[in-house]
Amino acid sequence: MLASMFLTGGLNSVRDPKAVAPAAEPVVQPVTERVSALPDRTEQVVRLNGAVQVVAGLMLATGRMPRPAALAIAATLVPTTLAGHRFWEAEDPSERAEQRIHFFKNMSMLGGLLIAADDTGARPSVVWRGSHAARGLRRDAGLVRRSVRATAGPAAAAGRVRAKLPA
């Protein structure tokens, strides 16, 4: 369900980037000046943003690599929100209220995407597995250390006795 908004919005941006480009211009230009890998034209950036939303939305909806997909959508949602819902610039109070609602709706969706990106699907996380493995290694090292200490004394005594025996 979370992906549905990005599938439809992304398809609209891919099909008709000129409808969104004027609103995106104030956000796209500063970003393209800093990131040389992005296209120079706003329409192309809007289309690219929409394509990422569609592909990642499909991945999220179908459960294929949902964590990276959620992160990719989250990365596209920030500039989309800043470009499309600039409530602080609206003059009309009703327009300002509407844009504020959309802005915070997008922030709520961003929160959902970040939760989805962190969700391990009931499997232990990489951090948990790493710390669990480290704990096991420490336990095993402690067993080896105790074993060496327990056998080192008798082995040394046996070596001393053997050294005293005639060859």
C-alpha positions in Angstrom: 0.0 0.0 0.0 2.9 2.4 0.8 4.2 1.8 -2.7 1.0 2.8 -4.5 1.5 6.5 -4.1 4.9 6.3 -5.6 3.9 4.1 -8.5 1.1 6.5 -9.6 3.1 9.7 -8.9 6.2 8.3 -10.5 4.3 7.3 -13.6 2.9 10.8 -13.9 6.3 12.3 -13.6 7.7 9.9 -16.3 4.8 10.5 -18.7 4.5 14.3 -18.3 7.6 15.9 -16.6 6.7 19.3 -18.0 3.7 19.5 -15.7 5.9 19.2 -12.6 9.1 20.9 -13.9 8.1 24.5 -13.0 7.5 23.5 -9.4 10.6 21.4 -9.2 12.9 24.1 -10.7 13.8 25.8 -7.4 15.0 22.5 -5.9 16.4 20.8 -9.0 18.8 23.6 -10.1 20.8 23.8 -6.8 21.1 20.0 -6.7 22.2 19.7 -10.4 24.9 22.3 -9.8 26.4 20.2 -7.0 25.8 16.7 -8.5 27.4 16.5 -11.9 26.0 13.0 -12.6 22.4 14.4 -12.8 21.1 15.8 -16.1 21.0 19.6 -16.6 17.4 19.9 -17.7 14.8 20.0 -15.0 12.4 17.8 -17.1 15.0 15.1 -17.3 15.6 15.1 -13.5 11.9 15.0 -12.9 11.6 12.0 -15.3 14.6 10.3 -13.6 13.0 10.9 -10.2 9.7 9.4 -11.4 11.5 6.4 -12.9 13.2 5.7 -9.6 9.9 5.9 -7.8 8.2 3.5 -10.2 11.0 0.9 -10.1 11.5 1.1 -6.4 7.8 1.2 -5.8 7.4 -2.0 -7.8 10.2 -3.6 -5.8 8.6 -2.5 -2.5 5.2 -3.7 -3.6 6.4 -7.1 -4.7 8.7 -7.6 -1.7 11.9 -7.8 -3.8 14.7 -6.1 -2.0 12.2 -3.9 0.0 14.8 -2.3 2.2 16.9 -0.7 -0.6 13.7 0.1 -2.4 12.3 2.0 0.6 15.5 3.9 0.9 15.5 4.8 -2.8 11.9 6.1 -2.6 12.8 8.0 0.6 15.7 9.7 -1.2 13.3 10.8 -4.0 10.6 11.9 -1.6 12.6 14.6 0.1 13.2 16.8 -3.1 9.8 15.9 -4.3 8.2 17.3 -1.1 10.5 20.3 -1.0 9.6 21.2 -4.6 5.9 20.4 -4.6 4.7 21.5 -1.2 6.4 24.7 -0.3 3.6 25.9 2.1 5.8 28.6 3.5 5.7 30.4 0.2 1.9 30.3 -0.3 0.2 33.6 0.0 -3.4 32.4 0.2 -4.3 30.9 3.7 -6.3 28.0 2.2 -3.6 27.2 -0.3 -1.0 27.4 2.6 -3.1 25.0 4.7 -3.5 22.6 1.8 0.2 22.6 1.0 1.1 22.2 4.7 -1.2 19.1 4.9 0.5 17.6 1.8 4.0 18.4 3.2 3.3 16.6 6.5 1.6 13.8 4.7 4.8 13.3 2.8 6.8 13.5 6.0 4.6 10.8 7.4 5.2 8.7 4.3 8.9 9.3 4.7 8.7 7.9 8.3 6.9 4.8 6.9 9.6 4.4 4.3 12.4 4.7 6.9 10.6 2.1 9.1 10.3 -0.2 6.0 14.0 0.3 5.2 14.8 -0.7 8.8 12.4 -3.7 8.9 14.2 -7.1 8.7 11.1 -9.1 8.2 11.4 -10.9 11.6 15.0 -12.0 10.8 17.8 -10.8 13.0 19.5 -7.7 11.7 23.0 -7.6 10.5 24.1 -5.7 13.6 22.4 -8.4 15.9 24.0 -11.2 13.9 27.4 -9.6 14.1 27.2 -9.0 17.8 25.9 -12.5 18.4 28.8 -14.0 16.4 31.3 -11.8 18.3 29.8 -13.0 21.6 30.1 -16.6 20.4 33.8 -16.0 19.5 34.5 -14.4 22.8 32.9 -17.4 24.6 34.9 -19.9 22.5 38.1 -17.9 23.1 37.4 -18.1 26.9 37.0 -21.9 26.6 40.3 -22.2 24.8 42.0 -20.0 27.3 40.6 -22.1 30.3 41.5 -25.3 28.5 45.1 -24.1 27.9 45.5 -23.0 31.5 44.1 -26.3 32.8 46.5 -28.4 30.7 49.5 -26.2 30.7 50.6 -26.9 34.3 50.4 -30.7 34.1 52.0 -30.7 30.6 54.9 -28.6 31.9 55.3 -30.9 34.9 55.3 -33.9 32.7 57.9 -32.3 30.5 60.2 -31.6 33.5 59.9 -35.2 34.7 60.6 -36.5 31.2 63.7 -34.3 30.9 65.1 -35.8 34.1 64.6 -39.4 32.8 67.6 -41.0 31.1 67.3 -41.1 27.3 
